[in-house]
Amino acid sequence: MNPYHAFRIVGLALISVFGSGAIIALTAASGRAEACKIPAPSPAYSMEVLVDGRPLAAYSTRGTTYVEALKGREYAIRLTNRTGERVAVALAVDGLNSIDAKHTSSRDARKWILAPWETVTLSGWQTSSGTARRFVFTSESKSYGSWLGQTSDLGVISAAFYREARRMDPISPAPEPMRMQELDKRDSGRALNDDASKEKSASGMARAPKDELAATGIGREIEHVVRQVDFDEEDSPAQILSVRYEYRDALVRLGIIPAGDDALTRRERARGFVEPGFAPDPFRGR
C-alpha cells in the first residue's frame, strides 16, 4: 500500500499522511445482495459502505443498490482501485463533495487520488489540511446538507472514478479522425451532464427535510492529514458507482426488504409446536 493519501485541487492534488500514512489525492479540474460492494460492470473499481469496519448488507433491485442506514451510527466509505494506474475519485455524500462540501458535477469536483492497486477508507468530510469530521447516519432535518441548504441529493453516496490523462508525445502523429469523433461525443455528453446537474441543484434546494428519512450528519473530529499532488484526469469518468441508503422502515415501504423480515412479524408466526412426531433414537438401525 502506498505510504500516502493524496487529493488534487485544480491541477494539484493533496496527500494525506494519516495513521500509517497512505496517499489520498483529491483533484478538481475546470433481490438482495450478499456483500456491500456496489455492483459494477467491471472489477476495476469498487465502493463499500462500512460500519465498525464491516460492509453493510446491500440490496439490488430496479437498477439501484440500497444499504440499510443505522441511525446514529458513524460510517465510512472504502474505495478500491484494482488497476495498475492512478485514478482520481470524486466522492459525494448527499450530493456534497467529501473534501469541500460543494455541490458540483463530478468533472468539476475536487477528487481523491488512489495509487495503483490501492484501497482507501474515508471516514468523513475533510474540514482542514489535518482534520476531518465523521460521517454519521441521522435524519434529513439534522443532516449536514440541510445545514448547508443543499437537500436535493440526500440519501445517496456516489463515487466517480477518473483515469489519469495520458500525455501526448510532441513528435507522435495526430490522433486518427475516429478517435477525435469519440472525444467530441465525450465532451458533448459531459456538457449535457453538467447542465442536468445544475438544473437538478436549482430545483432541489428548497425541498423540506424530513425526520423519518436517512441522511448524513457531520460528526466528531478526527485526524486526517492531507497534502497536494499533481494529477491530470481524463474528461469523463471511467466508472460511476452509487448507493442509496435508507432506514429499515423506508426499505420495507419501498419493497426492498420484505415486511415479514422484521422481528415482530416473525414472533407473530411463532406457534411452539409442529407436526406430531417422536424423539430420534440414535441406536435404532444399528
Buried (B, 14 or more C-beta within 10 A) or exposed (E): EBEBBBBBBEEBBBBBBBEEBBBBBBBBBEEEBEEBBBEBEEEBBBBBBBBEEEBBBBBBEEEEBBBBBBEEEBBBBBBBBBBEBBBBBBBBBBBBBBBBBBBBBBBBBBBBBBBEEBBBBBBBBBBEEEBBBBBBBBBBBBBBBBEBEBBBBBBBBBBBBBBBEEEEEEEEEEEEEEEEEEEEEEEEEBEEBBEEBEEBBEEBEEEEBEEEBBBBBBBEEBEBBBBBBEBBBBEBBBBBBBBBBBBBEBBBEBEBBEEEEBEEEEEEEEEEEEEEEEEEEEEEEE
